[in-house]
Amino acid sequence: MPSKLQIVSAEDLQLCNGKVSISLLAEAASNVNMRLRAAVASTGKIKLDLYEIIDLRMLSGLMGEMFSTEVSKNENRLIKNPNIDGYPDLCDVSKTGKKSAINSYSLNSFLAYDDGGFEVKNTFGVKKSNTHIAQGECRLTKIQKKLVWKAHHRETNNLIAIHSDYVNKVPQIIAAFYTDMLEESDWTVKQQPKEGSTMTSFCQTTPSAFLKLKSGLMFFMEGIGHEEFLR
């Protein structure tokens, strides 16, 4: 029986018009987890170990995209940003007439969407020094206590920060945090990728950001031993 996501926060997320419930976000995460488990069941018939093939960084990004898609399916006041380089990931269209108005927006208008919304980032945690983590292994005891999320710029705020881990060798969303109090100082100075790297420039959360996010724990997966770590 799959473990359930336990809701912690009772404070829903504010939109321009109304709020998004934590229960809806937890349901979206549960749907992502279900799809990830189903993928293993289907590929198992052809002896394909899907999660050994996908690079961890790509998998982390994929899970964030899946979560954003599920939220936008179930909350019609949020849409997935149509610009791959856009900010934020989930655009707030809760104002009266906004949904029809954005049909005339250019893709460039979504680079910095005018009514805001929520950014979504995922992490599997940073492994401790001199530690080996096998593919598909639970990472709980082998990652640093302070979780780190990466973004493309230091202005990132209104962050839904997902934490993922492997459960029975399947990647799962095990928790999500939220804060609308991030400042530039909560992000490191932007780093440029090494020559020849396929990565783009990025910055990452600092310990001050982690404290803000930790106090905004929304839900976590119960019964898998992560409760103490996440709190």
N, C-alpha and C positions, 0 to 999 in steps of 0.2 A: 504494500500500500504506500503510494507516494506521500512524503511528508508535506504537511500543510504550511502555508505562510501565515504566521501569527501577526496580527496588526497591533502595533504599539502606540502610535500617535493617533490622537483623536482630532487633531487640527488639520482640516483639509487645505488644499493649496488654492491660493487666491488667483482668480482670473480678472480681466477687465470688468466682466459682468458675471458674477457668481463664483462658484468654487468647484474644484475637482476633488472628488472624494478619495481618501486613502484606500478605501475598499476597492474602488475601480482600478487603481494602480496595482494593488495586490492581485486582483483578478487577471490583469494583463500579464503580470509576471508569472502567474500560475499557468496561463495559456502558453507562454513561451516555454516554460519547463516541460509542459505536456508535449509540445511539438518536438522538442529536443529528444525526449524519451522515445517518441514515436519514430523518429528518424533512425534511431538505433535498431528498433524492432524491424523496420522495413529493410534496411540495408543488411541486416543480419542474414537475410535469406540469400544474399549474393556474396556473403563472406567479405564485406567491405567495412573496415573499421574506420568509420567516418571521422571520428574525433582524433584519430592519430594522424590523419592526412592534413587536417586544417591547422595551420600555424596558430599558436595561442593568441597572438596579437590580432590576427584576422578574425578568429573566433570571438574574441572579446568585443570587437567592433560589430560583428554580425549580431550578437546577442543584444547589444544596445539598439541596433536598427530594428530587430524583431520586437523589442519592447515598445519602441516608439510607434511601430505599425499597429500593435495590439491596442495601445492607448487610443490612437486616432480612430480605430474602428469602433470603439465603445464610447467615445466622448466626442460628440459632433461639434463641440466648441474648440476643438484642437485639431489641427491638420499637420501632417508630416511636412516639414520644409521641403519644397520641390527642388531647391537648389542644393546640390551635393556639398557645396562649400558654404551654405547658408547658416545663419544664426538667428534664433535658436533652432534646435531640432524639432520641437513641437511649437507651432505658431498659434497664438491665441486669436481666434476668430469669433469671440463671444459677443462683441459689440453688435448692435442691431445693424443689419445690412452689410456687415463686413465680409461674410462668406461670398456674397455676390460681387462685392467690390474688388476682391482680390483676383477675380477672373481677368481683370484688365492690367494686373501687375506684371511687370517684366521679371524675368528670373533674377536680374540684378537687384530688384527691390527686396529680395529675400536674403541678400547677403547680410543685411542688418534690418530685419523685419520690424516695421514701425510700432506694432502693438505688443511686441515681446512674446513671452511664452515660457517654455522650459527647455533647458539644455539637458541632454541625457548622456552620461558617461558611464562606462563599465570598467571594473578592474578585477583581476584575479589575485591581486596582492603582489607585493615585491618579495621575492624569496630572500631568506637570510643568507648572509655570507657563508661560503663554504658548505652550502647545503645542496643536496641533489633531490630533485622532485621528479619522479617517474611520470611518464605520460599517463594521464587519467587518474593519478593519485590524488587523494584528498590533500589539500595544501594547508589546512588549518594550522598545524604545529610547525610548519616550515616557512611561514611568511612573516614579515615584519608586522609588529602590532599596529603601527600607524599605516592605514591604507592610503594609497596614492592614486589620484585620477589625473589623466592628461587632457589638455585642451589646446586649441590652436592660438588662443590669445588670452591675455590677462584680464580682459573685461568680462570674462565668463561669470555669470551669476544665475540665480534661480535654477540651481543645479539639482537634478535628480541623479544621485550617485548610486549606481548599482554595484553590488559586490557579488561575484560569482565564484563557485568552486565546483569540484567534481563530487558527485554523489553516486556511488555505485558505478564509477567510471563514466558517468554522463554529466556534461556541464549543465549546471543549474543556477538560476538566480536565487541566492540564499538570503539576500537582504537588500534594502534600499533606504537611502538617507536623503534628506532634502534641507537646503538652506537658501534663503533669499538675502543673505547678509555678507556675501563674498565681496571683497574689495581687491584691487590690483595687488596689494601687498600679501594677499592670501595665495598668490601664484608666484612661482619662480620666474626669473627672467627667461624670456624665450630662448630656447636652444636650437641651434641649426644642426641638421643631420650631418653625419660624416659623409665625406665624398664617396659617391657610389651607392649610398644607401637609398632605399625606396621610401624611407620615411619622410614626412614633411616636418617643418619646424613645429616645435611644441613647447608648452610650459606645463608645469605640474603643481598640484596642490602642496602647500606647505603645512607644517604642523598646526598652524592657527586655523587653516581651512578645515583640517581634519576634526578639530575640536568643535567647530561650528556644525559640521555635518554629523558628527557622532551624536550631538545633542538633538539632532533632527531625525533619529532613527524612525522610519515609518512602519516597516514590517521585517520579519525575519523567518527563516525556515526552522520550525521547532523539531526537536527530537533527533538532531544530527550532531549535537555536541558543540555548536557554535555560539550558543547563547552568551556565555561569559565573555568570549572574545569580542562579540559585537557590542556588548554593553560597556 
